[in-house]
């Protein structure tokens, strides 16, 4: 990962809801090297299951799909 990418990845935060095409991605938790997230068809549905992936890979996936940030509020603990 390049240092330029680190600044962009800093934009991923827990509780964010991203939209691309007809799907939504909810960031559940950020860890050192991975991110837990849910893929959903609607923003109010609970999601099928929590998925785990590489932070850099998810960020590239969201940017390649031109995802837009829908909700930036952090989840309450």
N, C-alpha and C positions, 0 to 999 in steps of 0.2 A: 504494500500500500504506500502510495506516495504521500508526502506531507501536504500537498495541495488537497488531496482527497480527505484528509483528516478533518480539515475545517468544514467541508461540506457534510461529512457524516455527523459532525457535532449537531446538525439540525435535527437528527432523529432523537426523539424524547419519548419517554413512557407516556402512554395515554393518548398519543397522537392518532388521528384517523386520517388516512390517505385514501383518495379516490382515483382510480384509473379505469377507463372504459366503463364497464358495468360492475366492477368489483370494488371492494373496500379492503384496506389493510389496517388493522388496529395493532399498534405497538404495545405489547403487554409488558415486556421487561427488556432492559438492555443490560448485558453483562460485559465482561472484558472483551471477548472476541465474538460473541454471538448475540443474537437478538431472538426473543420469543414474540411471535405475532400470530394474529388470527386473520384468515381470509374469509370474507363475508360477501353475500350478494346484496344485502341491505344494511345500512348503518345501525339499525336497531335490533338486528338478530344476534343471538349469542355466539354464533360462529360454530363451525363444525368441530374443530379441535385446535389446540394451540400447537403451532409449528415452531421449529427452531432452525435458524440459519445463520450464516455468516453476515455480519453487519455490512461489510463492503458489498457482498453479493446482493443483499436486499436493497441497498441504496442504488446500485447500478440498475437493478430490476425496476425500481420505482422511477428513476430518471429516464430509462429507455422507454417506458410506457407513458411518459409525460404525466406522472401522477401529480395531483394537486392536494395540498393540505386542506382538509375539510374542518378539522377540529384540533386545536392546539392545546386544549386544556389537559392538564395532568390529572390522572385518576386519583381519587382519594384513597388513602391506605386502608 
